[in-house]
Amino acid sequence: MTTKLDVVNELGETGLLLPDLITRGLAANDRVKYYLTLMQAAKAHAEHPATLASDLRLEREASGVEDATLDDVIADSRKEAGGMVWLPHGQRLHDLVFGALREMLAPVSASRDAPGRETYEQRLEDLLAHAWSCEGDVMPSSYIDGLGRAEGPADSVHRLVMDLHRELNRLQAAVARESVDGASTYGLEETDRTLVRAFMRGLNSTAPLKFDHPGLATTAARAGARLTIQNDLGTTDAHVVVIHVEGLAVTVIYTDVHPARAAFFRDLLAPHDVRWSGSEAPPGAAYELSVGRVDTADQAGVGQYLSFLGSRLVFLIDWNRARKRLQRFVRKSDAIAVLRWAADANVGHRAFLQAGETRLVATALERTHAEIRYGMRLDEFLGRDEARAFLQAVLRLSAEGLQASRSLRLIQDEIEAELLARVQTAEHSAFGLAADHAAFIWMLADRLQHAVARAGSRRADGYVQRTAELAKRWETQADDIVKHSRRLVDRSAASGANAHLLVTADDVADGLEEAAFFLTLLPSTVDRAAIGALQRLADLLSQDARQYVSLIEQAKAVPHASDRADIDRFLVAVDHVVELEHSTDAAEREVQAMAISRVADFRELHAISAIGAALEHAADGLARCALMIRDRVLEGLAERS
């Protein structure tokens, strides 16, 4: 039966069907990528059969290949002697690869204005001339690797696929018969235009955030029952997104040379119920292939998803470069978290790169005279959360500045002001760290007070032992706060003083944990009078710890206080802590005297003496901390006056 294509070929006007040939060529591009991925994955499984492998069914369906028998190729492949690999349907797959290449080449050959079409034809002939015969479905492992290789001096099937795909995109834009909100389209039905407009609405809402970077060119066409939308995502050959809409199902085919960015893209689409194939790049592949499908409830749902999808694409442009720049200041996971925030907030990262990238932060550090040690990262200087928040502000200020046509000098000034505020906040937040640490001291003292009351009796049960376990855990958490505070030491004299305060306070926590341990060594027959003396000392220390917590809260408020009475209350609280330390001195002597006069067993005597000494040492440390806080607050008041 003579087809329309046959007639046109006889007339020598193949170009009349160029749009259809391009559509076929783009569909062949989807198939050949699937075939190459399948062969690479099968080879990898044959060489490492114990490794769990996907059957690539979703990739097959997304590429339009209906032959379900190919789903068994990977699992049934096996390694042969002499570096050979047997693939089920191996020869047919090999033929399908070159058949798809011919379909990709057809519109290039048919186009009168395709530059270098003879070169493409010659490249295909050369590849065919050196192709393996694949008799018995067997081929060398190195040959399969070569099919998918994009690097190196020699030509390859994969390299020709990428070049022809780029040429098809150029031809598609040239023969487009209609523009729908900026998308080059042909062969659309009215319902298709509605969906393309939805996609472009999302794309155009964020496209300005790429600034002067190329990319986001969109083409769309209908092929049979399926609408296909393609976006080039910039200048990288293997960085392409293809969207198929068939009925109420939307399938996204995404290729990327950077697995981390592919994972980021999948994460961006997490708000929708996307079912990803979960395939990874097989050994030797130049890119990772991700296939995700969404089944919507109605046409409105299709449009909403397409709009959301289109709005996310700009955040993939130059993503890897932005991640590497941010990693100079924070760890990799935090750099990716900053980029995710920038995408969710519709801020993006391109402005940051265009406005000066790392120089924006480095200059701000220099101009604020931040005393950051050589080799220290920003998150070690500011703290992890503050560093991440600052970088978010840098990306936001860069985007807002470039969109408003502000000068780079003004953007830099705004970033400097942001950093200065955070440096000052970090220093002033040291009292906040001291308050967190003081809470652990109070919990330790309060628990110890109750444990002492139960010690040496049947009421103790497991309470004393549990107290020791809790004390160890709380002391460790308090120590973590001290470690965090040390990151602030090199910034200023004030931060150094605050860090010294926490080191002294940590000695208090250590002493209380030690007292809890010695309490577990007391037998149930210990002298009750000695325990009574310990109880009075523990009661005083609990009051002291509670007063210390109140003291720090008042210290945090004093810099903002306008009433002299607030300052007086703070000073009275300091004096109360110091007076309680004097009271614990007397109580500790009573413990020692009671133990020496009434306890005959030297082991019990040692344990009671150690508990009393640890409690008194803790009270002494609280008094020193109170005086440090007093001096710091008064210095601050003097600086304000």
TANORCOR-V266319 format. One record per pair of residues at least 24 apart in sequence whose ideal C-beta (glycine too) atoms are under 8 Angstrom apart, sorted by the first residue. I is the first residue (numbers start at 1). GAP is how many residues later the second one is. D is the distance in whole Angstrom. If there is no record, write none. Layout:
# TANORCOR-V266319
i:I gap:GAP d:D
i:I gap:GAP d:D
This chain:
# TANORCOR-V266319
i:14 gap:96 d:4
i:15 gap:95 d:6
i:15 gap:96 d:7
i:15 gap:97 d:6
i:17 gap:93 d:8
i:18 gap:89 d:6
i:18 gap:92 d:6
i:18 gap:93 d:6
i:18 gap:153 d:7
i:18 gap:157 d:5
i:19 gap:153 d:8
i:19 gap:156 d:5
i:19 gap:158 d:7
i:19 gap:167 d:5
i:19 gap:168 d:6
i:19 gap:202 d:7
i:20 gap:167 d:8
i:21 gap:85 d:5
i:21 gap:86 d:4
i:21 gap:89 d:6
i:22 gap:85 d:5
i:22 gap:146 d:6
i:22 gap:149 d:5
i:22 gap:150 d:5
i:22 gap:153 d:7
i:22 gap:199 d:8
i:23 gap:164 d:7
i:23 gap:198 d:5
i:23 gap:200 d:5
i:23 gap:205 d:8
i:24 gap:79 d:6
i:24 gap:82 d:7
i:24 gap:83 d:8
i:24 gap:199 d:8
i:25 gap:78 d:6
i:25 gap:79 d:5
i:25 gap:80 d:8
i:25 gap:81 d:6
i:25 gap:82 d:5
i:25 gap:83 d:8
i:25 gap:139 d:7
i:25 gap:143 d:5
i:26 gap:139 d:8
i:26 gap:142 d:6
i:26 gap:146 d:7
i:26 gap:195 d:8
i:26 gap:202 d:7
i:26 gap:204 d:7
i:27 gap:37 d:6
i:27 gap:76 d:8
i:27 gap:196 d:6
i:27 gap:201 d:8
i:28 gap:72 d:4
i:28 gap:73 d:8
i:28 gap:75 d:4
i:28 gap:76 d:5
i:29 gap:71 d:8
i:29 gap:75 d:6
i:29 gap:132 d:7
i:29 gap:135 d:7
i:29 gap:136 d:5
i:29 gap:139 d:7
i:30 gap:32 d:7
i:30 gap:33 d:4
i:30 gap:34 d:6
i:30 gap:212 d:7
i:30 gap:223 d:7
i:31 gap:32 d:5
i:31 gap:33 d:6
i:31 gap:34 d:6
i:31 gap:65 d:7
i:31 gap:69 d:5
i:32 gap:64 d:8
i:32 gap:65 d:6
i:32 gap:68 d:4
i:32 gap:69 d:6
i:32 gap:72 d:7
i:32 gap:125 d:8
i:32 gap:129 d:6
i:33 gap:30 d:7
i:33 gap:128 d:7
i:33 gap:222 d:7
i:33 gap:256 d:7
i:34 gap:25 d:5
i:34 gap:26 d:6
i:34 gap:28 d:8
i:34 gap:29 d:4
i:34 gap:31 d:6
i:35 gap:58 d:6
i:35 gap:61 d:5
i:35 gap:62 d:5
i:35 gap:65 d:7
i:36 gap:61 d:7
i:36 gap:111 d:6
i:36 gap:112 d:5
i:36 gap:121 d:7
i:36 gap:122 d:6
i:36 gap:125 d:8
i:36 gap:249 d:8
i:37 gap:111 d:8
i:37 gap:242 d:7
i:37 gap:245 d:6
i:37 gap:248 d:7
i:37 gap:252 d:6
i:38 gap:32 d:6
i:38 gap:35 d:6
i:38 gap:36 d:7
i:38 gap:55 d:7
i:39 gap:48 d:7
i:39 gap:51 d:8
i:39 gap:54 d:6
i:39 gap:58 d:8
i:39 gap:105 d:5
i:39 gap:108 d:7
i:39 gap:109 d:8
i:40 gap:104 d:6
i:40 gap:105 d:8
i:40 gap:107 d:8
i:40 gap:108 d:5
i:40 gap:242 d:4
i:40 gap:243 d:7
i:40 gap:244 d:6
i:40 gap:245 d:5
i:41 gap:33 d:5
i:41 gap:238 d:8
i:41 gap:241 d:4
i:42 gap:31 d:5
i:42 gap:32 d:5
i:42 gap:35 d:4
i:42 gap:43 d:7
i:42 gap:45 d:5
i:43 gap:34 d:7
i:43 gap:42 d:5
i:43 gap:44 d:8
i:43 gap:98 d:6
i:43 gap:101 d:5
i:43 gap:102 d:7
i:43 gap:239 d:8
i:43 gap:240 d:8
i:43 gap:241 d:8
i:44 gap:238 d:5
i:44 gap:239 d:5
i:45 gap:29 d:5
i:45 gap:30 d:7
i:45 gap:32 d:6
i:46 gap:31 d:4
i:46 gap:32 d:5
i:46 gap:33 d:5
i:46 gap:39 d:5
i:46 gap:40 d:7
i:46 gap:41 d:8
i:47 gap:32 d:6
i:47 gap:38 d:8
i:47 gap:94 d:7
i:49 gap:29 d:8
i:49 gap:30 d:8
i:54 gap:223 d:7
i:54 gap:224 d:6
i:54 gap:225 d:5
i:56 gap:221 d:7
i:56 gap:223 d:6
i:57 gap:220 d:8
i:58 gap:217 d:8
i:58 gap:219 d:4
i:58 gap:221 d:8
i:58 gap:233 d:5
i:58 gap:235 d:7
i:59 gap:218 d:6
i:59 gap:220 d:6
i:59 gap:230 d:6
i:59 gap:232 d:5
i:61 gap:190 d:8
i:62 gap:182 d:7
i:62 gap:189 d:5
i:62 gap:191 d:5
i:62 gap:215 d:8
i:62 gap:229 d:5
i:62 gap:231 d:8
i:63 gap:190 d:7
i:64 gap:162 d:8
i:79 gap:62 d:8
i:80 gap:58 d:6
i:83 gap:57 d:6
i:83 gap:58 d:5
i:83 gap:59 d:7
i:84 gap:54 d:5
i:84 gap:55 d:7
i:84 gap:56 d:6
i:84 gap:57 d:7
i:85 gap:53 d:7
i:85 gap:54 d:6
i:85 gap:55 d:7
i:85 gap:56 d:5
i:85 gap:59 d:7
i:86 gap:50 d:8
i:86 gap:51 d:6
i:86 gap:52 d:5
i:87 gap:50 d:6
i:87 gap:51 d:8
i:87 gap:52 d:7
i:88 gap:49 d:7
i:89 gap:48 d:7
i:90 gap:44 d:6
i:90 gap:47 d:3
i:90 gap:48 d:7
i:90 gap:49 d:6
i:91 gap:43 d:4
i:91 gap:44 d:7
i:91 gap:45 d:8
i:91 gap:46 d:5
i:94 gap:37 d:7
i:94 gap:38 d:7
i:94 gap:40 d:5
i:94 gap:45 d:7
i:97 gap:50 d:7
i:97 gap:60 d:6
i:98 gap:26 d:8
i:98 gap:29 d:8
i:98 gap:30 d:6
i:98 gap:33 d:7
i:98 gap:59 d:8
i:101 gap:26 d:8
i:101 gap:56 d:7
i:101 gap:59 d:7
i:101 gap:60 d:7
i:101 gap:63 d:7
i:104 gap:57 d:7
i:104 gap:60 d:4
i:104 gap:61 d:7
i:104 gap:64 d:7
i:105 gap:59 d:6
i:107 gap:61 d:6
i:107 gap:64 d:6
i:108 gap:56 d:6
i:108 gap:59 d:5
i:108 gap:60 d:7
i:108 gap:63 d:7
i:111 gap:60 d:6
i:113 gap:61 d:7
i:114 gap:53 d:6
i:114 gap:57 d:7
i:120 gap:40 d:7
i:120 gap:43 d:7
i:120 gap:44 d:6
i:120 gap:47 d:7
i:123 gap:32 d:6
i:123 gap:37 d:5
i:124 gap:36 d:7
i:126 gap:29 d:7
i:127 gap:28 d:7
i:127 gap:29 d:8
i:127 gap:30 d:6
i:127 gap:33 d:7
i:144 gap:140 d:8
i:145 gap:138 d:8
i:145 gap:139 d:4
i:148 gap:134 d:8
i:148 gap:136 d:5
i:148 gap:137 d:5
i:148 gap:138 d:7
i:149 gap:135 d:7
i:149 gap:137 d:7
i:150 gap:87 d:8
i:150 gap:88 d:8
i:150 gap:136 d:4
i:151 gap:135 d:7
i:158 gap:128 d:6
i:162 gap:75 d:4
i:162 gap:76 d:7
i:163 gap:74 d:8
i:165 gap:72 d:8
i:165 gap:75 d:8
i:166 gap:71 d:6
i:169 gap:48 d:8
i:169 gap:50 d:7
i:169 gap:61 d:7
i:169 gap:63 d:6
i:172 gap:47 d:5
i:172 gap:49 d:7
i:173 gap:44 d:7
i:173 gap:46 d:6
i:176 gap:43 d:7
i:180 gap:40 d:7
i:182 gap:36 d:7
i:183 gap:35 d:4
i:183 gap:36 d:7
i:183 gap:37 d:5
i:183 gap:46 d:7
i:184 gap:33 d:8
i:184 gap:34 d:7
i:184 gap:35 d:5
i:184 gap:36 d:8
i:185 gap:34 d:7
i:185 gap:35 d:4
i:185 gap:36 d:6
i:186 gap:35 d:5
i:187 gap:34 d:5
i:187 gap:35 d:5
i:187 gap:36 d:8
i:188 gap:32 d:7
i:188 gap:33 d:7
i:188 gap:34 d:6
i:188 gap:39 d:8
i:189 gap:33 d:6
i:191 gap:108 d:7
i:192 gap:28 d:7
i:192 gap:30 d:6
i:192 gap:35 d:5
i:194 gap:105 d:8
i:194 gap:109 d:7
i:195 gap:32 d:6
i:195 gap:34 d:8
i:195 gap:50 d:6
i:195 gap:104 d:8
i:195 gap:107 d:6
i:195 gap:108 d:6
i:195 gap:111 d:6
i:196 gap:24 d:5
i:196 gap:31 d:8
i:196 gap:33 d:7
i:198 gap:104 d:8
i:198 gap:105 d:4
i:198 gap:106 d:7
i:198 gap:108 d:5
i:198 gap:109 d:5
i:198 gap:112 d:8
i:199 gap:30 d:6
i:199 gap:44 d:7
i:199 gap:107 d:4
i:199 gap:108 d:6
i:199 gap:110 d:7
i:199 gap:111 d:4
i:200 gap:110 d:7
i:201 gap:106 d:5
i:201 gap:109 d:7
i:202 gap:104 d:7
i:202 gap:105 d:4
i:202 gap:106 d:6
i:202 gap:107 d:7
i:202 gap:108 d:3
i:202 gap:109 d:4
i:202 gap:110 d:8
i:203 gap:28 d:7
i:203 gap:107 d:4
i:203 gap:108 d:7
i:203 gap:110 d:6
i:203 gap:111 d:8
i:204 gap:106 d:8
i:205 gap:106 d:5
i:205 gap:141 d:8
i:206 gap:105 d:5
i:206 gap:106 d:8
i:206 gap:107 d:8
i:206 gap:108 d:5
i:206 gap:109 d:7
i:206 gap:140 d:6
i:206 gap:142 d:7
i:207 gap:107 d:6
i:208 gap:195 d:7
i:209 gap:105 d:5
i:209 gap:106 d:8
i:209 gap:137 d:7
i:209 gap:138 d:7
i:209 gap:139 d:4
i:209 gap:141 d:6
i:209 gap:142 d:7
i:209 gap:190 d:6
i:210 gap:104 d:5
i:210 gap:107 d:5
i:210 gap:138 d:8
i:210 gap:140 d:5
i:211 gap:139 d:5
i:211 gap:140 d:6
i:211 gap:143 d:5
i:211 gap:191 d:6
i:212 gap:142 d:7
i:213 gap:104 d:6
i:213 gap:105 d:6
i:213 gap:137 d:6
i:213 gap:141 d:8
i:215 gap:102 d:5
i:216 gap:97 d:6
i:216 gap:98 d:7
i:216 gap:101 d:8
i:229 gap:77 d:8
i:231 gap:79 d:8
i:231 gap:82 d:6
i:233 gap:80 d:6
i:233 gap:83 d:6
i:233 gap:84 d:7
i:234 gap:82 d:8
i:234 gap:83 d:5
i:234 gap:84 d:7
i:238 gap:48 d:6
i:238 gap:49 d:4
i:239 gap:77 d:8
i:241 gap:72 d:7
i:243 gap:63 d:7
i:243 gap:66 d:7
i:245 gap:57 d:6
i:245 gap:61 d:7
i:248 gap:47 d:6
i:248 gap:48 d:5
i:248 gap:49 d:7
i:248 gap:50 d:7
i:248 gap:51 d:7
i:248 gap:53 d:7
i:248 gap:54 d:6
i:249 gap:44 d:6
i:249 gap:45 d:7
i:249 gap:46 d:5
i:249 gap:47 d:7
i:250 gap:43 d:7
i:250 gap:44 d:5
i:250 gap:46 d:7
i:250 gap:52 d:6
i:250 gap:55 d:6
i:250 gap:56 d:7
i:250 gap:59 d:8
i:251 gap:40 d:7
i:251 gap:41 d:7
i:251 gap:42 d:5
i:251 gap:43 d:8
i:252 gap:38 d:8
i:252 gap:39 d:7
i:252 gap:40 d:5
i:252 gap:41 d:8
i:252 gap:42 d:8
i:252 gap:57 d:7
i:253 gap:36 d:7
i:253 gap:37 d:8
i:253 gap:38 d:6
i:254 gap:35 d:8
i:254 gap:36 d:4
i:254 gap:37 d:8
i:254 gap:38 d:8
i:255 gap:32 d:5
i:255 gap:33 d:7
i:255 gap:34 d:6
i:255 gap:35 d:8
i:256 gap:31 d:6
i:256 gap:32 d:5
i:256 gap:34 d:7
i:257 gap:29 d:6
i:257 gap:30 d:5
i:257 gap:31 d:7
i:258 gap:30 d:8
i:258 gap:61 d:8
i:258 gap:62 d:5
i:259 gap:29 d:5
i:260 gap:60 d:7
i:260 gap:63 d:7
i:260 gap:76 d:7
i:261 gap:55 d:6
i:261 gap:58 d:5
i:261 gap:59 d:6
i:261 gap:62 d:8
i:262 gap:26 d:5
i:262 gap:28 d:5
i:264 gap:52 d:8
i:264 gap:55 d:7
i:264 gap:72 d:6
i:264 gap:75 d:7
i:264 gap:76 d:7
i:265 gap:25 d:7
i:265 gap:47 d:8
i:265 gap:51 d:6
i:266 gap:24 d:6
i:266 gap:26 d:7
i:267 gap:73 d:7
i:268 gap:44 d:5
i:268 gap:47 d:7
i:268 gap:72 d:8
i:268 gap:75 d:6
i:269 gap:39 d:8
i:269 gap:40 d:7
i:269 gap:43 d:7
i:271 gap:37 d:7
i:272 gap:33 d:6
i:272 gap:36 d:7
i:311 gap:35 d:8
i:312 gap:31 d:7
i:314 gap:34 d:6
i:314 gap:36 d:8
i:315 gap:24 d:7
i:315 gap:27 d:7
i:315 gap:28 d:4
i:315 gap:33 d:6
i:315 gap:34 d:7
i:317 gap:33 d:6
i:318 gap:31 d:7
i:318 gap:32 d:6
i:318 gap:35 d:6
i:319 gap:30 d:7
i:321 gap:32 d:6
i:322 gap:27 d:4
i:322 gap:28 d:8
i:322 gap:30 d:7
i:322 gap:31 d:6
i:322 gap:35 d:8
i:325 gap:27 d:8
i:325 gap:28 d:7
i:325 gap:32 d:5
i:325 gap:33 d:5
i:326 gap:65 d:6
i:328 gap:30 d:6
i:328 gap:49 d:8
i:329 gap:29 d:8
i:329 gap:32 d:6
i:329 gap:48 d:6
i:329 gap:49 d:4
i:329 gap:50 d:7
i:329 gap:58 d:6
i:329 gap:62 d:6
i:330 gap:47 d:7
i:330 gap:48 d:6
i:330 gap:49 d:5
i:330 gap:54 d:7
i:330 gap:57 d:5
i:330 gap:58 d:6
i:330 gap:61 d:7
i:331 gap:46 d:8
i:331 gap:48 d:7
i:331 gap:53 d:8
i:334 gap:45 d:7
i:334 gap:50 d:7
i:334 gap:53 d:7
i:334 gap:54 d:5
i:337 gap:51 d:6
i:338 gap:50 d:6
i:338 gap:53 d:5
i:338 gap:54 d:6
i:338 gap:57 d:7
i:341 gap:51 d:5
i:342 gap:50 d:7
i:342 gap:53 d:5
i:342 gap:54 d:8
i:345 gap:47 d:8
i:345 gap:51 d:7
i:347 gap:48 d:5
i:347 gap:49 d:5
i:347 gap:52 d:5
i:348 gap:47 d:7
i:348 gap:51 d:6
i:349 gap:46 d:6
i:351 gap:44 d:7
i:351 gap:47 d:4
i:351 gap:48 d:4
i:351 gap:50 d:7
i:351 gap:51 d:5
i:351 gap:52 d:8
i:352 gap:42 d:6
i:352 gap:43 d:5
i:352 gap:46 d:4
i:352 gap:47 d:8
i:354 gap:44 d:8
i:354 gap:48 d:7
i:355 gap:43 d:5
i:355 gap:46 d:7
i:355 gap:47 d:6
i:355 gap:53 d:6
i:355 gap:56 d:6
i:356 gap:52 d:7
i:356 gap:56 d:7
i:360 gap:34 d:6
i:360 gap:38 d:7
i:360 gap:51 d:7
i:360 gap:52 d:6
i:360 gap:55 d:5
i:361 gap:30 d:8
i:361 gap:33 d:6
i:361 gap:54 d:7
i:361 gap:58 d:8
i:363 gap:49 d:6
i:363 gap:53 d:7
i:364 gap:48 d:7
i:364 gap:51 d:5
i:364 gap:52 d:4
i:364 gap:54 d:8
i:364 gap:55 d:4
i:365 gap:54 d:7
i:367 gap:49 d:5
i:368 gap:48 d:6
i:368 gap:51 d:5
i:368 gap:52 d:5
i:368 gap:55 d:6
i:370 gap:49 d:7
i:370 gap:53 d:6
i:370 gap:121 d:7
i:371 gap:119 d:5
i:371 gap:120 d:6
i:371 gap:121 d:7
i:372 gap:118 d:7
i:373 gap:117 d:6
i:376 gap:114 d:8
i:380 gap:107 d:6
i:381 gap:106 d:7
i:381 gap:109 d:8
i:381 gap:110 d:7
i:382 gap:40 d:6
i:382 gap:41 d:7
i:382 gap:44 d:6
i:382 gap:105 d:8
i:383 gap:43 d:6
i:383 gap:101 d:7
i:383 gap:104 d:6
i:383 gap:105 d:8
i:386 gap:36 d:6
i:386 gap:39 d:8
i:386 gap:40 d:6
i:389 gap:33 d:7
i:390 gap:28 d:7
i:390 gap:29 d:6
i:390 gap:32 d:5
i:393 gap:25 d:5
i:394 gap:24 d:7
i:423 gap:68 d:7
i:426 gap:62 d:6
i:426 gap:65 d:7
i:426 gap:69 d:8
i:427 gap:61 d:7
i:427 gap:64 d:6
i:427 gap:65 d:6
i:427 gap:67 d:5
i:427 gap:68 d:5
i:427 gap:71 d:7
i:428 gap:131 d:8
i:430 gap:55 d:6
i:430 gap:58 d:6
i:430 gap:64 d:8
i:430 gap:65 d:6
i:430 gap:68 d:3
i:430 gap:69 d:7
i:430 gap:71 d:8
i:430 gap:72 d:8
i:431 gap:67 d:7
i:431 gap:121 d:6
i:431 gap:124 d:6
i:431 gap:125 d:5
i:431 gap:198 d:8
i:432 gap:124 d:7
i:433 gap:48 d:6
i:433 gap:51 d:7
i:433 gap:52 d:5
i:433 gap:65 d:8
i:433 gap:69 d:6
i:434 gap:64 d:7
i:434 gap:67 d:6
i:434 gap:68 d:6
i:434 gap:71 d:7
i:434 gap:118 d:5
i:434 gap:195 d:8
i:435 gap:114 d:7
i:435 gap:117 d:5
i:435 gap:118 d:6
i:435 gap:121 d:7
i:436 gap:45 d:6
i:437 gap:41 d:5
i:437 gap:44 d:5
i:437 gap:45 d:7
i:437 gap:65 d:6
i:437 gap:68 d:5
i:437 gap:69 d:7
i:437 gap:72 d:7
i:438 gap:67 d:7
i:438 gap:107 d:8
i:438 gap:110 d:6
i:438 gap:111 d:5
i:438 gap:114 d:5
i:439 gap:110 d:7
i:440 gap:34 d:5
i:440 gap:35 d:7
i:440 gap:37 d:6
i:440 gap:38 d:4
i:440 gap:41 d:8
i:440 gap:69 d:6
i:441 gap:37 d:7
i:441 gap:64 d:7
i:441 gap:67 d:5
i:441 gap:68 d:6
i:441 gap:71 d:7
i:441 gap:104 d:5
i:441 gap:107 d:7
i:441 gap:108 d:8
i:441 gap:177 d:8
i:441 gap:181 d:8
i:442 gap:100 d:8
i:442 gap:103 d:4
i:442 gap:104 d:6
i:442 gap:106 d:7
i:442 gap:107 d:5
i:443 gap:31 d:6
i:444 gap:27 d:6
i:444 gap:30 d:6
i:444 gap:31 d:7
i:444 gap:65 d:6
i:444 gap:68 d:4
i:444 gap:69 d:7
i:444 gap:72 d:7
i:444 gap:101 d:8
i:445 gap:67 d:6
i:445 gap:93 d:8
i:445 gap:96 d:5
i:445 gap:97 d:5
i:445 gap:99 d:7
i:445 gap:100 d:4
i:445 gap:101 d:8
i:445 gap:173 d:7
i:446 gap:96 d:5
i:446 gap:99 d:7
i:446 gap:100 d:8
i:447 gap:24 d:7
i:447 gap:69 d:8
i:448 gap:64 d:6
i:448 gap:67 d:6
i:448 gap:68 d:6
i:448 gap:71 d:8
i:448 gap:90 d:6
i:448 gap:93 d:8
i:448 gap:94 d:8
i:448 gap:167 d:8
i:449 gap:86 d:8
i:449 gap:89 d:4
i:449 gap:90 d:6
i:449 gap:92 d:7
i:449 gap:93 d:4
i:451 gap:65 d:7
i:451 gap:68 d:6
i:452 gap:67 d:7
i:452 gap:79 d:7
i:452 gap:82 d:5
i:452 gap:83 d:5
i:452 gap:86 d:4
i:452 gap:159 d:8
i:453 gap:82 d:6
i:453 gap:85 d:8
i:455 gap:64 d:6
i:455 gap:67 d:5
i:455 gap:71 d:7
i:455 gap:76 d:6
i:455 gap:79 d:8
i:456 gap:66 d:6
i:456 gap:67 d:7
i:456 gap:68 d:6
i:456 gap:69 d:7
i:456 gap:70 d:4
i:456 gap:71 d:8
i:456 gap:72 d:7
i:456 gap:75 d:5
i:457 gap:67 d:6
i:458 gap:66 d:7
i:460 gap:64 d:7
i:464 gap:55 d:5
i:464 gap:56 d:6
i:464 gap:58 d:8
i:465 gap:55 d:6
i:467 gap:49 d:5
i:467 gap:52 d:7
i:468 gap:48 d:5
i:468 gap:49 d:5
i:468 gap:51 d:7
i:468 gap:52 d:5
i:470 gap:46 d:8
i:471 gap:41 d:6
i:471 gap:42 d:4
i:471 gap:45 d:4
i:471 gap:46 d:7
i:472 gap:41 d:6
i:472 gap:44 d:8
i:474 gap:35 d:7
i:474 gap:39 d:8
i:475 gap:34 d:5
i:475 gap:35 d:6
i:475 gap:37 d:7
i:475 gap:38 d:4
i:478 gap:27 d:8
i:478 gap:28 d:6
i:478 gap:31 d:4
i:479 gap:27 d:6
i:479 gap:30 d:7
i:482 gap:24 d:5
i:494 gap:138 d:7
i:497 gap:131 d:7
i:497 gap:135 d:6
i:498 gap:134 d:7
i:500 gap:128 d:7
i:501 gap:124 d:6
i:501 gap:127 d:5
i:501 gap:128 d:7
i:501 gap:131 d:7
i:504 gap:117 d:6
i:504 gap:120 d:6
i:504 gap:121 d:5
i:504 gap:124 d:7
i:505 gap:116 d:7
i:505 gap:117 d:8
i:505 gap:120 d:5
i:507 gap:110 d:8
i:507 gap:114 d:5
i:508 gap:110 d:5
i:508 gap:113 d:4
i:508 gap:114 d:6
i:508 gap:117 d:7
i:511 gap:103 d:5
i:511 gap:104 d:7
i:511 gap:106 d:5
i:511 gap:107 d:4
i:511 gap:110 d:7
i:512 gap:29 d:8
i:512 gap:102 d:7
i:512 gap:103 d:8
i:512 gap:106 d:5
i:514 gap:96 d:7
i:514 gap:100 d:5
i:515 gap:95 d:8
i:515 gap:96 d:5
i:515 gap:99 d:4
i:515 gap:100 d:6
i:515 gap:103 d:8
i:518 gap:89 d:5
i:518 gap:92 d:5
i:518 gap:93 d:5
i:518 gap:96 d:7
i:519 gap:88 d:8
i:519 gap:92 d:6
i:521 gap:82 d:8
i:521 gap:86 d:5
i:522 gap:82 d:7
i:522 gap:85 d:6
i:522 gap:86 d:7
i:523 gap:81 d:7
i:526 gap:73 d:7
i:526 gap:78 d:6
i:526 gap:82 d:7
i:527 gap:67 d:8
i:527 gap:68 d:8
i:527 gap:71 d:5
i:527 gap:72 d:5
i:527 gap:77 d:8
i:529 gap:65 d:6
i:529 gap:69 d:6
i:530 gap:61 d:7
i:530 gap:64 d:5
i:530 gap:65 d:5
i:530 gap:68 d:6
i:530 gap:69 d:6
i:530 gap:78 d:5
i:532 gap:62 d:8
i:533 gap:54 d:7
i:533 gap:57 d:5
i:533 gap:58 d:4
i:533 gap:61 d:4
i:533 gap:62 d:8
i:533 gap:79 d:8
i:534 gap:57 d:6
i:534 gap:74 d:7
i:534 gap:77 d:6
i:534 gap:78 d:6
i:534 gap:81 d:8
i:536 gap:51 d:5
i:536 gap:54 d:7
i:537 gap:47 d:6
i:537 gap:50 d:4
i:537 gap:51 d:6
i:537 gap:53 d:8
i:537 gap:54 d:6
i:537 gap:75 d:6
i:537 gap:78 d:5
i:537 gap:79 d:7
i:538 gap:77 d:6
i:540 gap:40 d:6
i:540 gap:43 d:5
i:540 gap:44 d:5
i:540 gap:47 d:6
i:540 gap:79 d:7
i:541 gap:43 d:6
i:541 gap:74 d:5
i:541 gap:77 d:6
i:541 gap:78 d:6
i:543 gap:37 d:6
i:544 gap:33 d:6
i:544 gap:36 d:4
i:544 gap:37 d:7
i:544 gap:40 d:7
i:544 gap:75 d:5
i:544 gap:78 d:5
i:545 gap:77 d:7
i:547 gap:26 d:6
i:547 gap:29 d:5
i:547 gap:30 d:5
i:547 gap:33 d:7
i:548 gap:29 d:6
i:548 gap:74 d:5
i:548 gap:77 d:7
i:548 gap:78 d:7
i:551 gap:25 d:8
i:551 gap:26 d:6
i:551 gap:75 d:6
i:551 gap:78 d:7
i:552 gap:77 d:7
i:555 gap:74 d:5
i:555 gap:77 d:8
i:555 gap:78 d:5
i:558 gap:75 d:5
i:558 gap:78 d:8
i:558 gap:79 d:7
i:559 gap:74 d:8
i:559 gap:77 d:6
i:559 gap:78 d:8
i:559 gap:81 d:7
i:567 gap:70 d:7
i:570 gap:60 d:8
i:570 gap:63 d:7
i:571 gap:59 d:7
i:573 gap:53 d:8
i:574 gap:52 d:5
i:574 gap:53 d:7
i:574 gap:55 d:7
i:574 gap:56 d:5
i:577 gap:45 d:6
i:577 gap:46 d:6
i:577 gap:49 d:4
i:578 gap:45 d:5
i:578 gap:48 d:6
i:578 gap:49 d:7
i:580 gap:39 d:7
i:580 gap:42 d:8
i:580 gap:43 d:8
i:581 gap:38 d:5
i:581 gap:39 d:6
i:581 gap:41 d:7
i:581 gap:42 d:4
i:584 gap:31 d:7
i:584 gap:32 d:5
i:584 gap:35 d:4
i:584 gap:36 d:8
i:585 gap:31 d:6
i:585 gap:34 d:8
i:587 gap:29 d:8
i:588 gap:24 d:5
i:588 gap:25 d:7
i:588 gap:27 d:7
i:588 gap:28 d:4
